[in-house]
Amino acid sequence: MPVSPRRRALFVSVLCVLALAACEGVARVLPARLTTDRGSVVREITGDDSFVSDGEVPGWDINPNGGSEWGTRYTTNKWQMRGPDYPDPKPAGAKRVIFVGDSSVFGVLLDWPDTFSARFERLRDAANPGVDWQVANCACPGHSTEQSIRKLERKCLAFEPDYVVIANQFSDATRESAADIERFGLAREVPLTRVAEHSAAYRLARNTWLRVRGAEATVAHVIPQMGTPQPGSVNRVPPDEYAENLRRMVKMTRDAGAVPVFLLLAAAEDVDDIDAPSTSGPYREKMRLVAEDLDVPLADAETQFKALPRLDGLFEDAVHPGPVGAGFLSLLLDGTVPR
């Protein structure tokens, strides 16, 4: 007697379910190294403890256990941000501030006390002895606004900030072979992969693929952020998309009950007698327009730094603030972030 198409489909479906169950069972009894988390595989491949890929932030994030970047050791708090730990939940009377951006905000080449985020905290504590100001750094070297959006929503906003200082700029303008939304598959991002992570068979297949591919682009491939044109066909985040991402971060911040503040970063080319081509102009213009449109306080470091003479320690290179530059930025922010 011929088997109906419906029964054939049911039979094939049952076989598929049984095969998947068998694969899952086998994967669960294999050595743990084969089905470990993604970050462990990436560290195994690269031998790098500075960045990890943990599935929460597209591409990469700082190591939650701390690490080193460009010769600077960093530690992290329980929210996976650079900076000291604080009580959880937030104590009464505390004011919390987080800083969002790339390496210029993270403070590469500087120890934590020398970064402008730590200096800002000391300024506020000195001026407001009755308030406990608590600062954490949500930035990561190489992060664009696409990555910062997800780090904010999945990690940093749990810090319960009162203010969020948004300063993405240089990494968004960096040139790459494809825009971030394509490189990281963000247009297709769905919760499915986060559910699949619970499957040992999925982790086995994923880890095998990663090991075959070697140092895949799931770890930080951080081009030195020089503020100048880089090889590549497109900006990592085009200016119009950058403006939309700023709007998204403002909304996220306000929805979380915090006040957004923009920091328009300066580069060495902004200081007198520095002449270098820049890709930052369109991004600075977009930040100013969004700040005006959404009524967001703007700390304009570009304008301030253009009035400064050339000073030792103002910049470590073309875009990263040195100790002196970090001091100026902390003063500017002290005058911009509401009290």
VENUR-V474283 format. One record per helix or strand of 3 or more residues. SS is the DSSP state (a for helix, b for strand). FROM is the first residue (numbers start at 1). LEN is the number of residues. If there is no record, write none. Layout:
SS:FROM:LEN ; SS:FROM:LEN
//
This chain:
a:5:25 ; a:32:4 ; a:38:9 ; b:67:3 ; b:72:3 ; b:94:7 ; a:103:4 ; a:112:3 ; a:116:12 ; b:132:6 ; a:145:10 ; a:156:4 ; b:163:4 ; a:170:4 ; a:180:4 ; a:186:3 ; a:192:5 ; a:200:14 ; a:239:17 ; b:259:6 ; a:268:3 ; a:281:14 ; b:297:4 ; a:301:6 ; a:323:12
//
